[in-house]
Amino acid sequence: FPGSKLKVVVRNLPPGLSEDTFQASIERYSAGLTWFSFEQGKITSKNIRTSIAYLAFEKPDQVVEFSRGFHLHAFVDQKGTEFKAHVEFAPYQRIPKQNRSSDSRANTILTDADYLSFVDSLTRAPEAPPPADVQLEREEAEKRAQLAAGVKPAPVLTPLVQELLTNSAAGKQLKLLKRAAKADPELKESLKAAKRAAKEEKRGKRAALKGERKKLREAAAA
């Protein structure tokens, strides 16, 4: 065993072997352990995954002692099946670092400004809304004032609702016109003319925009 390697892996452990049972079996070697990890196996209908343990020792001679004493150590599961442990060097010798960094905000909630403001809001008496009859009277007074000024209160419509109503009305109107044009040749020709005019207007806008872009490029080049 080369002295530079201090981490070993123990394979072929019983799938049902618990971590506590394995630690009890290696108790005589625990004095030299610096790191330990255990992955319990699993039995499924398709295959058996044995348990695996990873150990790191402080000195090379402790690695040699553990390998000689624990390699081919026999474990017997509840069904009487024997599993012989295999000790070998871990392919990856580095030890995972434990994250010991602490959060600077830990135990500071009692002095946090947002928390203190929240607690203060809980202690203040909530502002009571006006009674329903008073609020209703205010709304009615506003409506009467608008009517007296000759202004009809407009319904409140969000931009999304307004867009949906506009598109829906335009779509319904176009469908009605196309349906009527089937029986009216003059209306059919009028719709075609309007469609051609719309296309021409669109081409004109594109041409004007193209010209403006050309002028900008020429001005930039000059």
Salt bridges, closest charged atoms under 4 A:
GLU88 OE2 - ARG11 NE 3.09
ASP103 OD2 - ARG105 NH2 3.40
ASP120 OD2 - ARG124 NH1 2.45
GLU137 OE2 - ARG144 NH2 3.10
GLU200 OE2 - ARG203 NH1 2.79
GLU201 OE2 - LYS205 NZ 3.77
